Amino acid sequence: MVEGVDPDRCPLCGNENECGLRAGSKTCWCFSEKLLPGVLDSIPPEAQRAACLCKKCATGRDDLAGVSKAVEKQLPNRS
């Protein structure tokens, strides 16, 4: 963990980022979404690779609730 960076919060807006991998899932909502052009370049250097963006900041959309859970259900059981 990087000091001063909350890995559960979006480094751009401070909202929860809902990272599926961080929550212990095998997938995340971002695996199937197109990110806004240049959005990764807008992450502050200290937060790069330390915290994920939220859905709204990453995609410009806020209608993605439950996507990672739906994708997870479609994956074969990987024990």
DSSP file (Angstrom, degrees, kcal/mol; ACC not computed):
  #  RESIDUE AA STRUCTURE BP1 BP2  ACC     N-H-->O    O-->H-N    N-H-->O    O-->H-N    TCO  KAPPA ALPHA  PHI   PSI    X-CA   Y-CA   Z-CA
    1    1 A M              0   0    0      0, 0.0     2,-0.5     0, 0.0     5,-0.1   0.000 360.0 360.0 360.0 138.2    0.0    0.0    0.0
    2    2 A V    >   -     0   0    0      3,-0.2     3,-2.2    48,-0.1     2,-0.0  -0.763 360.0-108.2 -90.0 129.3    1.2    3.5   -0.9
    3    3 A E  T 3  S+     0   0    0     -2,-0.5     3,-0.1     1,-0.3    -1,-0.1  -0.322 103.2  16.0 -59.8 132.6    1.1    5.9    2.0
    4    4 A G  T 3  S+     0   0    0      1,-0.2     2,-0.5    -2,-0.0    -1,-0.3   0.377 103.9 103.0  86.2  -4.4   -1.7    8.5    1.5
    5    5 A V    <   -     0   0    0     -3,-2.2    -3,-0.2    41,-0.1    -1,-0.2  -0.958  60.6-150.6-115.3 121.7   -3.4    6.5   -1.2
    6    6 A D    >   -     0   0    0     -2,-0.5     3,-1.9     1,-0.1     8,-0.1  -0.816   4.8-155.7 -89.1 113.0   -6.6    4.6   -0.3
    7    7 A P  T 3  S+     0   0    0      0, 0.0    45,-0.7     0, 0.0    -1,-0.1   0.619  92.0  57.1 -67.1 -11.2   -6.7    1.5   -2.6
    8    8 A D  T 3  S+     0   0    0     43,-0.1     9,-1.9    10,-0.1    10,-0.5   0.419  99.6  71.6 -96.5   0.8  -10.5    1.3   -2.2
    9    9 A R  B <  S-A   16   0A   0     -3,-1.9     7,-0.2     7,-0.3     6,-0.1  -0.911  88.1-108.5-121.1 144.2  -11.1    4.9   -3.4
   10   10 A C     >  -     0   0    0      5,-3.5     4,-1.9    -2,-0.4    43,-0.2  -0.518  22.7-142.7 -66.3 128.6  -10.9    6.5   -6.8
   11   11 A P  T  4 S+     0   0    0      0, 0.0    -1,-0.1     0, 0.0    42,-0.1   0.608  96.7  50.2 -71.7  -9.7   -7.8    8.7   -6.9
   12   12 A L  T  4 S+     0   0    0      3,-0.1    41,-0.1    31,-0.1    -2,-0.0   0.865 130.9   6.9 -93.6 -42.8   -9.7   11.2   -9.1
   13   13 A C  T  4 S-     0   0    0      2,-0.2     3,-0.1     3,-0.0    40,-0.0   0.603  89.5-122.7-118.3 -16.2  -13.0   11.8   -7.2
   14   14 A G     <  +     0   0    0     -4,-1.9     3,-0.1     1,-0.3     2,-0.1   0.404  65.6 131.9  87.9  -3.0  -12.6    9.9   -3.9
   15   15 A N  S    S-     0   0    0      1,-0.1    -5,-3.5    -6,-0.1    -1,-0.3  -0.364  72.6 -79.7 -75.4 162.3  -15.6    7.7   -4.4
   16   16 A E  B     -A    9   0A   0     -7,-0.2    -7,-0.3     1,-0.1    -1,-0.1  -0.375  36.0-151.4 -59.7 138.7  -15.4    3.9   -3.8
   17   17 A N        -     0   0    0     -9,-1.9    -1,-0.1    37,-0.2    -8,-0.1   0.610  16.2-143.5 -92.4 -11.7  -13.9    2.3   -6.9
   18   18 A E        -     0   0    0    -10,-0.5     2,-0.4     1,-0.2    11,-0.4   0.858  24.2-172.5  54.9  40.6  -15.7   -1.1   -6.4
   19   19 A C     >  -     0   0    0      1,-0.2     4,-1.4     9,-0.1    -1,-0.2  -0.526  15.3-157.3 -68.1 118.7  -12.6   -3.0   -7.6
   20   20 A G  T  4>S+     0   0    0     -2,-0.4     5,-2.9     2,-0.2     4,-0.2   0.890  91.0  51.8 -64.9 -41.0  -13.7   -6.7   -8.0
   21   21 A L  T >45S+     0   0    0      1,-0.2     3,-1.5     3,-0.2    -1,-0.2   0.913 108.5  50.5 -64.1 -42.5  -10.2   -8.0   -7.7
   22   22 A R  T 345S+     0   0    0      1,-0.3    -1,-0.2     2,-0.1    -2,-0.2   0.825 107.6  55.0 -63.5 -31.2   -9.6   -6.1   -4.5
   23   23 A A  T 3<5S-     0   0    0     -4,-1.4    -1,-0.3    -5,-0.0    -2,-0.2   0.446 127.4 -99.9 -82.1  -0.5  -12.8   -7.5   -3.1
   24   24 A G  T < 5S+     0   0    0     -3,-1.5    -3,-0.2     1,-0.3    -2,-0.1   0.517  78.3 136.0  96.7   5.9  -11.6  -11.0   -3.8
   25   25 A S      < -     0   0    0     -5,-2.9    -1,-0.3     2,-0.2    44,-0.1  -0.323  61.5-126.2 -79.9 167.8  -13.4  -11.6   -7.1
   26   26 A K  S    S+     0   0    0     42,-0.1     2,-0.3    -2,-0.1    -5,-0.1   0.488  91.4  25.8 -89.5  -5.6  -11.9  -13.3  -10.1
   27   27 A T        -     0   0    0     -7,-0.1     2,-0.3    41,-0.1    -2,-0.2  -0.869  67.4-143.5-146.6 176.6  -12.9  -10.3  -12.3
   28   28 A C    >   -     0   0    0     -2,-0.3     3,-1.7    -8,-0.2     4,-0.4  -0.975  31.9-110.3-145.6 157.0  -13.8   -6.7  -12.2
   29   29 A W  G >  S+     0   0    0    -11,-0.4     3,-1.1    -2,-0.3     4,-0.1   0.812 113.9  64.0 -56.8 -30.5  -16.2   -4.4  -13.9
   30   30 A C  G >  S+     0   0    0      1,-0.2     3,-1.0     2,-0.2    -1,-0.3   0.664  82.5  77.5 -73.1 -14.8  -13.3   -2.7  -15.8
   31   31 A F  G <  S+     0   0    0     -3,-1.7    -1,-0.2     1,-0.2    -2,-0.2   0.782 105.3  32.5 -65.0 -25.2  -12.4   -5.9  -17.7
   32   32 A S  G <  S+     0   0    0     -3,-1.1     2,-0.4    -4,-0.4    -1,-0.2   0.216 104.1  90.1-117.7  15.6  -15.3   -5.4  -20.1
   33   33 A E  S <  S-     0   0    0     -3,-1.0     2,-0.6    -4,-0.1    26,-0.0  -0.863  70.5-125.9-116.1 148.4  -15.6   -1.7  -20.3
   34   34 A K        -     0   0    0     -2,-0.4     2,-0.2    25,-0.1    -3,-0.0  -0.799  30.7-137.6 -88.9 124.7  -13.9    0.8  -22.6
   35   35 A L        -     0   0    0     -2,-0.6    24,-0.2     1,-0.1    23,-0.1  -0.477  26.8 -94.5 -81.6 152.6  -12.1    3.5  -20.6
   36   36 A L    >   -     0   0    0     22,-3.3     3,-2.0    21,-0.2     4,-0.4  -0.392  53.7 -93.6 -61.3 139.8  -12.3    7.2  -21.5
   37   37 A P  T 3  S+     0   0    0      0, 0.0    -1,-0.1     0, 0.0    -3,-0.0  -0.340 107.7   5.1 -57.2 131.4   -9.3    8.2  -23.7
   38   38 A G  T 3> S+     0   0    0     -3,-0.1     4,-0.6     1,-0.1     3,-0.4   0.418  90.2 122.9  78.2  -1.0   -6.5    9.6  -21.6
   39   39 A V  T X4 S+     0   0    0     -3,-2.0     3,-1.0     1,-0.2     4,-0.3   0.868  70.8  55.2 -65.1 -35.0   -8.1    8.8  -18.3
   40   40 A L  G >4 S+     0   0    0     -4,-0.4     3,-1.1     1,-0.3    -1,-0.2   0.842 102.6  57.6 -65.9 -30.9   -5.2    6.7  -17.1
   41   41 A D  G 34 S+     0   0    0     -3,-0.4    -1,-0.3     1,-0.2    -2,-0.2   0.680  97.9  63.0 -70.1 -16.9   -2.9    9.6  -17.7
   42   42 A S  G << S+     0   0    0     -3,-1.0    -1,-0.2    -4,-0.6    -2,-0.2   0.536  76.5 106.5 -86.9  -5.8   -4.9   11.7  -15.4
   43   43 A I  S <  S-     0   0    0     -3,-1.1     5,-0.1    -4,-0.3   -31,-0.1  -0.582  83.4-108.2 -73.4 130.3   -4.2    9.5  -12.3
   44   44 A P    >>  -     0   0    0      0, 0.0     3,-1.9     0, 0.0     4,-1.0  -0.290  28.0-116.5 -57.2 142.6   -1.8   11.2  -10.0
   45   45 A P  G >4 S+     0   0    0      0, 0.0     3,-0.7     0, 0.0    -2,-0.1   0.842 113.5  55.7 -51.7 -39.6    1.7    9.6  -10.1
   46   46 A E  G 34 S+     0   0    0      1,-0.2   -41,-0.1     4,-0.0   -44,-0.1   0.712 110.2  46.4 -69.3 -18.4    1.5    8.5   -6.5
   47   47 A A  G X> S+     0   0    0     -3,-1.9     3,-2.2     3,-0.1     4,-1.7   0.550  81.4 117.2 -99.7  -9.7   -1.7    6.7   -7.1
   48   48 A Q  T << S+     0   0    0     -4,-1.0     4,-0.1    -3,-0.7    -8,-0.0  -0.405  93.1   1.0 -63.7 131.2   -0.8    4.9  -10.3
   49   49 A R  T 34 S+     0   0    0      2,-0.3    -1,-0.3    -2,-0.1     3,-0.1   0.600 124.3  78.3  64.3  13.7   -0.8    1.1   -9.7
   50   50 A A  T <4 S+     0   0    0     -3,-2.2     2,-0.3     1,-0.4    -2,-0.2   0.603  98.7  20.2-119.3 -24.6   -2.0    1.8   -6.1
   51   51 A A  S  < S-     0   0    0     -4,-1.7    -1,-0.4   -43,-0.1    -2,-0.3  -0.995  70.5-129.9-149.6 141.7   -5.7    2.6   -6.6
   52   52 A C        -     0   0    0    -45,-0.7     2,-0.1    -2,-0.3   -33,-0.1  -0.534  27.4-111.1 -88.6 156.0   -8.3    1.9   -9.3
   53   53 A L        -     0   0    0    -43,-0.2     2,-0.1    -2,-0.2    -1,-0.1  -0.462  33.2-111.3 -77.1 156.4  -10.6    4.5  -10.8
   54   54 A C     >  -     0   0    0     -2,-0.1     4,-2.4     1,-0.1     5,-0.2  -0.404  33.0-103.3 -80.0 167.8  -14.3    4.4  -10.1
   55   55 A K  H  > S+     0   0    0      1,-0.2     4,-2.4     2,-0.2     6,-0.7   0.893 118.9  50.0 -60.2 -42.9  -16.7    3.4  -12.9
   56   56 A K  H  > S+     0   0    0      1,-0.2     4,-2.2     2,-0.2    -1,-0.2   0.930 114.5  42.3 -67.0 -45.0  -17.9    7.0  -13.5
   57   57 A C  H  4 S+     0   0    0      1,-0.2    -1,-0.2     2,-0.2    -2,-0.2   0.885 118.4  46.5 -67.9 -37.7  -14.4    8.5  -13.8
   58   58 A A  H  < S+     0   0    0     -4,-2.4   -22,-3.3     1,-0.1    -2,-0.2   0.856 132.8  13.0 -73.3 -36.2  -13.0    5.6  -15.9
   59   59 A T  H  < S-     0   0    0     -4,-2.4    -3,-0.2     2,-0.3    -2,-0.2   0.591  91.3-119.9-119.0 -15.5  -15.9    5.4  -18.4
   60   60 A G  S  < S+     0   0    0     -4,-2.2     2,-0.3    -5,-0.5    -4,-0.2   0.507  83.2 106.4  81.0   4.1  -18.0    8.5  -18.0
   61   61 A R        -     0   0    0     -6,-0.7    -1,-0.3     1,-0.1    -2,-0.3  -0.846  48.2-174.4-116.1 151.3  -20.9    6.2  -17.1
   62   62 A D        +     0   0    0     -2,-0.3     3,-0.2    -3,-0.1    -6,-0.1   0.062  68.3  87.4-128.6  25.4  -22.6    5.5  -13.8
   63   63 A D        +     0   0    0      1,-0.2    -1,-0.1    -8,-0.1    -2,-0.0  -0.043  57.6  98.2-111.4  30.6  -24.9    2.7  -14.9
   64   64 A L    >   +     0   0    0     -3,-0.1     3,-2.0     2,-0.0     4,-0.3   0.226  43.8 145.4-104.4  14.2  -22.5   -0.3  -14.4
   65   65 A A  T 3  S+     0   0    0      1,-0.3    -3,-0.0    -3,-0.2    -2,-0.0  -0.266  72.8  10.8 -56.8 132.3  -23.7   -1.5  -11.0
   66   66 A G  T 3> S+     0   0    0      3,-0.0     4,-2.0     1,-0.0    -1,-0.3   0.465  86.5 124.1  82.8   2.3  -23.4   -5.2  -10.6
   67   67 A V  H <> S+     0   0    0     -3,-2.0     4,-2.4     1,-0.2     5,-0.2   0.937  74.0  48.8 -62.5 -47.2  -21.4   -5.8  -13.8
   68   68 A S  H  > S+     0   0    0     -4,-0.3     4,-2.3     1,-0.2    -1,-0.2   0.866 111.1  51.1 -63.7 -34.5  -18.6   -7.7  -12.1
   69   69 A K  H  > S+     0   0    0      2,-0.2     4,-1.7     1,-0.2    -1,-0.2   0.891 110.1  49.3 -68.4 -38.6  -21.0   -9.9  -10.2
   70   70 A A  H  X S+     0   0    0     -4,-2.0     4,-0.8     2,-0.2    -2,-0.2   0.904 112.8  46.9 -66.7 -41.1  -22.8  -10.8  -13.4
   71   71 A V  H >X S+     0   0    0     -4,-2.4     3,-0.9     1,-0.2     4,-0.8   0.908 108.4  56.3 -65.9 -41.7  -19.5  -11.6  -15.2
   72   72 A E  H >< S+     0   0    0     -4,-2.3     3,-0.9     1,-0.3    -1,-0.2   0.878 102.6  55.6 -57.3 -40.9  -18.4  -13.7  -12.2
   73   73 A K  H 3< S+     0   0    0     -4,-1.7    -1,-0.3     1,-0.2    -2,-0.2   0.776 105.1  53.6 -65.0 -26.1  -21.5  -15.9  -12.4
   74   74 A Q  H << S+     0   0    0     -3,-0.9    -1,-0.2    -4,-0.8    -2,-0.2   0.644  90.2  93.4 -85.0 -14.5  -20.6  -16.7  -16.0
   75   75 A L  S << S-     0   0    0     -3,-0.9     3,-0.1    -4,-0.8     2,-0.0  -0.519  84.9-108.3 -78.6 144.6  -17.1  -17.9  -15.2
   76   76 A P        -     0   0    0      0, 0.0     2,-0.3     0, 0.0    -1,-0.1  -0.372  48.6 -86.0 -65.8 152.9  -16.5  -21.6  -14.6
   77   77 A N        -     0   0    0      1,-0.1     2,-0.7    -4,-0.1    -4,-0.0  -0.453  45.8-167.6 -63.3 120.9  -15.7  -22.5  -11.0
   78   78 A R              0   0    0     -2,-0.3    -1,-0.1     1,-0.1    -3,-0.0  -0.800 360.0 360.0-115.7  87.8  -12.0  -22.0  -10.5
   79   79 A S              0   0    0     -2,-0.7    -1,-0.1     0, 0.0    -2,-0.0   0.439 360.0 360.0 -94.4 360.0  -11.0  -23.6   -7.3
